[in-house]
Amino acid sequence: MSLSDKAPDQAKKSPVSARQLAIMAIFIALSAVGSLIKIPSPLGSIGLDSAPGFFSAIAFGGLTGFIVIAIGHLLSSAIVGFPLTLPIHIVIALAMGGCALVFRWLGRKSLTWLIVAVVVTSLLNSVVLGLIVVPIGGWGMYAAAVPSLLIASVVNLVIAAVAYYAVRNSKLLN
């Protein structure tokens, strides 16, 4: 018996809906565009690729945002040839997904919490995640990278927060 022979209620449901896939595709495309806008840094992979991921997390769900921001980081890193190596950039992508989850968890409560989410997530995404470069380039590389990481984090998060705040009560998010 094939899947098409089964009754519709017996067919396995996908854990991701067609709507979620479409949303992820759109925001991954936006991340690809953002990845072309670079913030000067010693790492080379810092850009405006994570705003769509942060917005997706807070607006459409943690899993959606996690996937968008992780793929967005990998796209941004691929453009410059994975300067920290592919395995390190995969770790960074997963950690940025965690930052997107924190942003969603804090930011959906109120405007005050949205501001707190921008501050906390900016620090996590720069000061804390920046520690990943210490084994590769030492504390000097960390000190050189953190200012660029912080600027990029703030810019990406403010874009995501403003966009979310503008549409939070609209039918676009239902």
Residue, then its C-alpha position, 0 to 999 in steps of 0.5 A: m500500500s502506497l502513501s497515496d492509497k492511505a486515507p488523508d488522516q493516516a498520512k504522516k504530517s510534516p513537522v514543518s508546514a508549507r507556510q513555515l517553509a515559504i517563510m523560511a525561504i523568504f527570510i533566508a533569501l533576505s539573509a543572503v542579501g544581508s550577507l552581502i552588506k559587510i561590517p568591517s572586521p578582522l573576521g570578514s564574515i560579519g554582516l547584516d545577515s542575521a536581522p531576518g533570522f532574529f525577526s523570524a524567531i520573534a515573529f514566526g517561532g524559534l525553530t523558524g528563526f533558528i534555521v534562518i539565522a544559522i543558514g544566514h550566517l553560513l551564507s555570510s561566511a561562505i561568501v568570504g571563504f569560511p575564514l575560521t574554517l567550516p566546522i567553527h562557522i557551523v558552531i557559530a551558526l548553531a550558537m547564533g540560533g541559540c541567540a535567536l531563541v533568547f531574543r524570542w523568549l525575552g522580546r515577545k513579552s512587552l516593549t520594555w522586554l523587547i529592548v532588554a532582548v536587544v541588549v542581552t542578545s547583542l551582548l550574547n552575540s558579540v561578547v560571549l560568542g566572540l570567545i569562539v575565536v580565542p582558541i584560533g587567534g588568541w585574545g588579540m583576535y577576540a579584542a579586535a573582533v568584539p567591537s565589530l561583532l557588537i556593532a553588527s549585533v546591535v544593528n541587526l537586532v534593532i532592525a529586527a526589533v523595529a520591524y517586529y514592533a511595527v507588525r506585531n499586531s497585524k494579520l501578517l503574523n497570524 
